[in-house]
Amino acid sequence: MKTVTSKYLWLLIVFIFAAGGTGVSLLRSGEAENKSLSPERIAELREEYPVVLGTLTEAVSKELSFPKILDVSQTAAVVEVLEKLPEYTLNLIGDANTPEGKLDEKHRSMGFSFAEAQFTQFRVKVTELIAGDPVEEYINLYYNSDFQDIEPDLAPGTKLVTILFKAPSHPEGNYSFTKFGTYYVVDDNYVLSAYESDEHGEMSFPGKPMNGRSVDALIHEIKAYMKYGPSESK
């Protein structure tokens, strides 16, 4: 009887420690998500990671919140910038024998053309796939070079939580991104939005500002939004 009692007592102790360890682990995980930078530290970091100003139209600035970008995206990921690559040019019209092609010939004879566009691109390493379609470990991020003044100019070593969109007309391995769907990773484990609206401030999840929050907190919100949608995300 003593042996049986001792055995059950030992099992109970093991269970308590295991459950306690799990509880502590979950508590620490929750604490990590809930940590945030002070307003003073955020102000300091904005010297190095400024808000990218400027929009195409006022309407765009109101509509393109981070969740709106998620709605049309294929992938969300954490990436690290390796280098800025040379610009590339893409033909937007296609066959010269199409009506669009013939119209472009007319434009060219007048000294201008909308057939080609140049794109700014950055080589990045995908360090974590958050949600969506899988991508290669090394990819290129791009945006239209006409938008250079209103999109981030990324330095090597910069880390981002960003939303990726694959356009079939672009080279394989190239994904568009925008400041509206990008957060800088700062101080190793926190995030700052790349864009803020003059009128609305941070264009994040409704009622859930992410500036100064942990990377894990932002990732949690992205996964919840992409799984449940705006009304059910928790």
FENZIRA-V267318 format. One record per backbone hydrogen bond with DSSP energy under -0.5 kcal/mol. CO is the residue of the C=O (numbers start at 1). NH is the residue of the N-H. E is the energy in kcal/mol with one decimal. If there is no record, write none. Layout:
co={CO | CO}
nh={NH | NH}
e={E | E}
//
This chain:
co={1 | 2 | 3 | 4 | 5 | 6 | 7 | 8 | 9 | 10 | 11 | 12 | 13 | 14 | 15 | 16 | 17 | 18 | 19 | 20 | 21 | 22 | 23 | 24 | 25 | 26 | 27 | 28 | 29 | 30 | 31 | 33 | 35 | 38 | 39 | 40 | 41 | 42 | 44 | 45 | 45 | 51 | 57 | 58 | 59 | 60 | 63 | 65 | 66 | 67 | 68 | 69 | 70 | 74 | 75 | 76 | 76 | 77 | 77 | 78 | 78 | 79 | 80 | 81 | 83 | 83 | 85 | 88 | 90 | 90 | 95 | 98 | 99 | 100 | 101 | 102 | 103 | 104 | 105 | 106 | 107 | 107 | 108 | 115 | 115 | 117 | 118 | 119 | 120 | 121 | 122 | 123 | 123 | 124 | 125 | 125 | 128 | 128 | 131 | 137 | 137 | 139 | 140 | 141 | 142 | 143 | 144 | 145 | 147 | 147 | 148 | 152 | 155 | 158 | 159 | 160 | 160 | 161 | 162 | 164 | 164 | 165 | 165 | 166 | 167 | 171 | 173 | 175 | 176 | 178 | 179 | 181 | 182 | 183 | 184 | 184 | 185 | 186 | 186 | 187 | 189 | 190 | 191 | 192 | 194 | 195 | 197 | 201 | 202 | 203 | 205 | 208 | 210 | 212 | 213 | 214 | 215 | 216 | 217 | 218 | 219 | 220 | 221 | 222 | 223 | 224 | 224 | 225 | 229}
nh={5 | 6 | 7 | 8 | 9 | 10 | 11 | 12 | 13 | 14 | 15 | 16 | 17 | 18 | 19 | 20 | 21 | 22 | 23 | 24 | 25 | 26 | 27 | 28 | 29 | 30 | 31 | 32 | 33 | 34 | 35 | 214 | 214 | 42 | 43 | 44 | 45 | 46 | 47 | 48 | 49 | 53 | 61 | 62 | 63 | 64 | 65 | 69 | 70 | 71 | 72 | 72 | 73 | 133 | 164 | 130 | 131 | 79 | 162 | 127 | 128 | 160 | 125 | 157 | 85 | 123 | 121 | 119 | 92 | 117 | 98 | 102 | 103 | 104 | 105 | 106 | 107 | 108 | 109 | 110 | 110 | 112 | 111 | 92 | 93 | 90 | 145 | 88 | 143 | 85 | 141 | 82 | 83 | 139 | 80 | 127 | 78 | 130 | 76 | 126 | 139 | 124 | 175 | 122 | 177 | 120 | 147 | 148 | 150 | 151 | 151 | 154 | 158 | 81 | 185 | 79 | 162 | 183 | 77 | 74 | 75 | 167 | 176 | 168 | 170 | 174 | 140 | 142 | 165 | 181 | 182 | 163 | 194 | 161 | 186 | 192 | 159 | 189 | 190 | 189 | 215 | 186 | 212 | 184 | 52 | 203 | 201 | 197 | 204 | 66 | 208 | 205 | 213 | 37 | 191 | 218 | 219 | 220 | 221 | 222 | 223 | 224 | 225 | 226 | 227 | 228 | 229 | 229 | 233}
e={-2.6 | -2.5 | -2.0 | -2.5 | -2.4 | -2.3 | -2.2 | -2.4 | -2.2 | -2.3 | -2.5 | -2.6 | -2.4 | -2.5 | -3.1 | -2.9 | -2.6 | -2.3 | -2.5 | -2.7 | -2.5 | -2.7 | -2.7 | -2.8 | -2.3 | -2.6 | -2.5 | -2.4 | -1.9 | -1.8 | -1.0 | -0.8 | -0.7 | -2.4 | -2.2 | -1.8 | -2.6 | -1.7 | -1.4 | -1.0 | -2.9 | -0.7 | -1.6 | -1.2 | -1.7 | -2.5 | -1.9 | -1.9 | -2.0 | -1.8 | -0.7 | -0.9 | -1.0 | -2.8 | -3.2 | -2.1 | -1.6 | -0.5 | -2.6 | -2.1 | -1.7 | -2.7 | -2.7 | -3.2 | -0.5 | -2.8 | -0.6 | -2.6 | -0.6 | -1.9 | -1.4 | -2.5 | -2.1 | -2.0 | -1.8 | -1.7 | -2.1 | -2.9 | -1.9 | -0.8 | -0.8 | -2.3 | -1.7 | -4.9 | -0.7 | -2.6 | -2.9 | -1.6 | -1.7 | -2.0 | -2.6 | -3.3 | -1.5 | -1.8 | -2.3 | -0.8 | -3.0 | -0.7 | -2.6 | -3.7 | -0.5 | -2.8 | -3.0 | -2.5 | -1.6 | -2.5 | -2.5 | -1.6 | -1.8 | -0.6 | -0.7 | -0.8 | -2.1 | -3.2 | -2.8 | -2.4 | -0.6 | -2.5 | -2.5 | -1.9 | -1.4 | -0.6 | -2.6 | -0.5 | -1.8 | -1.7 | -2.8 | -1.9 | -1.6 | -1.5 | -1.5 | -1.5 | -2.4 | -2.7 | -0.6 | -1.9 | -0.5 | -0.7 | -2.2 | -1.4 | -1.9 | -2.9 | -3.2 | -3.3 | -3.3 | -0.6 | -2.4 | -3.1 | -1.3 | -3.1 | -2.7 | -0.6 | -2.7 | -2.4 | -2.1 | -1.8 | -2.7 | -2.4 | -1.8 | -2.4 | -2.6 | -2.2 | -2.5 | -2.7 | -1.6 | -3.1 | -0.6 | -2.0 | -1.5}
//
